[in-house]
């Protein structure tokens, strides 16, 4: 798909910004000047993939290799897939719109079993055969990495090579080998042979019976590269913030948790390095929130001082700090107070099981007294939304444990009630899925019918307790279980499922269990063949993947769980308990905890700036080319972050969620360009309007340009219904000049012209005739005789409760729809 094809197609799909690839910090190298082309492929939609830290890390590492270009591709959403198939356009990378089959290496990130059909779909849209054995030297090398590769069996037939474990080092080694291979004009099998010698790389076609693959481990995270200029998406992605990994692995040893076991040992990043990276990254991105990532951020030894330091440094810049997971013990004390200093970013607590007995089985320590003390603190500080995570179907679970989920949730809600507040308690329940490389890898998965019964029990209980309840569809959990512990037979099932139309199976609105049933049947594989309990002697499909943790240790942990015995967390001192650490290269790395003080220089918070210092700047800007696909809300974020990157000291509103004082004159419809948009920004520190213009233009993406900046009185405001807007519209050749004139005349002769509109899910009828001040053929665009494009001028009024978008007018008056409408170029000139 070339750039022009892309532009036409983008107007036909929802959320076109997913496919632009020109985001801030995206790297666009000249592919003709590089020796190796690498494409990172994420088999889910853009907003999920761009929230994944691994993609950002690998993207910058690979692009850092001399002579190598790394681009990205995400699974096209269903509407885009339809358009690509209808128009016979292959799937292309974001940065250069290069078809995937033209890359040397295509590297898939496999985060979740239910994205496997998307992998096949992306290959299919690129005309690349699914099976590795059917791909010769004409096709790219297809590789994979990510947590699901710890059991690679279900997808082994599709990949040339599979990376197991930490990717930062091994991706450099793969890049170096691939460069040599390309320069030597070698055969694919030569490259595969050299890749199979790398630690952590599994080449399915070359592995001999009995050979094992040992996972890759970065022993010291401080030595691992971490990007300080991550890509900043235009659209709101799932984790729309600066993500920084403060630790990898977990010391706790929860027996159900795959991440905890496959990412052992626990390794922390040095807090000084964390601080430095955050500082550099905020300058490059302009983010307003930092998320400190770790499987259990509260366990980070220096979390208190680190947080104090970050808040001291960034509170004045209104940068909030959030955590994906916190243990309640860490909240008691000062963490809640620190997080609150900028914004209440919400609290999630994961008791996982409803009774203390079952929590002993799963080795999830939770002291209920500490829990209630923590909650009292949270509520007293003004938090109202609490999210709780539980699992059902855990080993040894009884009805008592399910009741325990309801009782504990109700008690949590009543803690708020005792303080005179009514918190919103959101209870999320998913079904336990036994995962490879955990102590519960031998455990049974409860049958689908049992899952439904237990879920119904909870649903009935929740109604009586007035809790907000969310649950994962048991069919999804069932399928996840099949693939988590599945074997190579499942590749046949995947091919059938894809052929039947399965895509985005992790999305409940796209998931169709009946198709999966059919796929298993056609492939001749029993649907519940691996849900049963397993024995120690059983051969497991993933047993050739070595995490370093001894299977006998996992089995002993499993037995301890069944005996309701808890095991201690990984100690910081020398330990050999599970067999992974060697006390030298591999060991737990936890920074020395500090009770007080901070890391790095502290900038004192400047509070209550003098009113006389503030100023308001009126900016006039253009929004051209592909920036027309950026929605109004996305534009607000874009200006906020650009202002921060430009070093402007924005003023913020008061309250729990302070917002920057950036006000736009009006919202421009998606797909419409503009030569003249107005925005007011309020600044805390005085600066010349020309300097504001210069600094912003240096950081704004191509297509948005400040053309004028001037200071206006602080009290001046933008009128909510500004003067009529003038649009110039280039039409495609589907209508003759005479037809255009006749249709406009007919419409203008009407007294009323009603259209159906939908805004924010509400339908209404609007008389567009009353909104049209002027409409007519403006003259023939230069060269229009040859290209068949005619230029129409449309002047539209804005009235309270009654607005219309130019595409709505074109469709109603000229009758253009779909592709004809998408080919119209609309520019707001005044
Ligand atoms: S050897 Fe000890 S410290 Fe290392 S991962 Fe295993 S249990 Fe944890």
Boltz pocket constraint, residues with backbone or C-beta under 6 A from the ligand:
constraints:
  - pocket:
      binder: B
      contacts: [[A, 264], [A, 265], [A, 266], [A, 569], [A, 570], [A, 571], [A, 573], [A, 575], [A, 576], [A, 577], [A, 578], [A, 579], [A, 580], [A, 581], [A, 587], [A, 588]]
      max_distance: 6.0
